[in-house]
């Protein structure tokens, strides 16, 4: 069982780490587009932002539905970061106990 479980947990941990960076890039692009630092109508920018949004939005929508409104601030990415950290901590503990 450990032969399959340990590598699978390590891969999951790395996927979560990569997804963390995807969310960070999505947040930064959102700010840059909103403040007109980069042109959101540019085809390349639009396609990159669309791809990132397709990866991030499905995870953020359920979080947003359960969170109380905070005006114009969207705190759902922070909740997502904490959820990712929690899952990574659980994976690390399981791997430590397995040796």
N, C-alpha and C positions, 0 to 999 in steps of 0.2 A: 504494500500500500504506500509506504513512504517513497518508493522508487518513482511513483507517478505524482504523488501529492506535493513533494518538496519542489520539484521543478515547476509544476503548475502554479504553486503559490508564488514562486519567484517571478514567473512570467506575469502573473496578475499584478504583482507589486510594481513591476516595470511599466505595465500598461497604465496603471493608475498614475505613475510619475509622469509619463508622457502626456496623459490627459490633463494633468495639472498644468503643464506648459501650454497646451492647446487653449485652456480656459484663460490663462494669463494673456496670451497673444490676442484672443478674442476681446477681452476687456480693454486692452490697450488700443486695439483697432477701433473699438466702439468710441472711445474717448477722442481719438485722433480724427475720426470722421465727424463726430458731433461738433468738435471745435474747429472744423475746417482746416486742420493741419494737413491732412491728406484728402484728396478728392474722391469722395464716395461714388462719383459718377464714372470714374476711370474703370475701364473694363477689367483690368488685372486686379485692381483693388476690390472691385465688386465681386469678382469670382472667388478671390481668396476669402473675403469676408463671408460670402455665401457658404462656402465649404465649412468654414469655422462655425458659422451659425447652425448649420445642419448637424454638426457634431455636439454643440453645446446646448442649444435651445431645448431639445427633447428631455434633457436631464434637468434643466432649470425650471421648466414649466410646472412640474409637480411641486417643486419647492416653493415657487411663487404662489401657487394656489393655497398652500397651507400657511403662508406667512402673513402676518398683519401688514397693512400698507404703511409705508414710511415716507409718504409724499413722493417726491421725484427720485428718491434714492432707491436703488435696487440692491438689496442686501443678499439676494439669493446666491450669487457667486461665493460670498463668504461662507454661507451655510454649506455649499458644495465643497469648498476647501476643507472645512472641518470634517465633513463626511469622508472625504478621501483620506485625510490624515487618520481618522479613526479606523478605517478599514486597513490602512497600511500598518498601524500599530498592532492591530489584531493579527495580521499576517506575520509580522515580526515576532510576536509572542508565540504563535504556533510554531514557527520555524525554530525559535530558541528551545522550546520544550521538546521538539523532535530531535534536537541534537544536531 
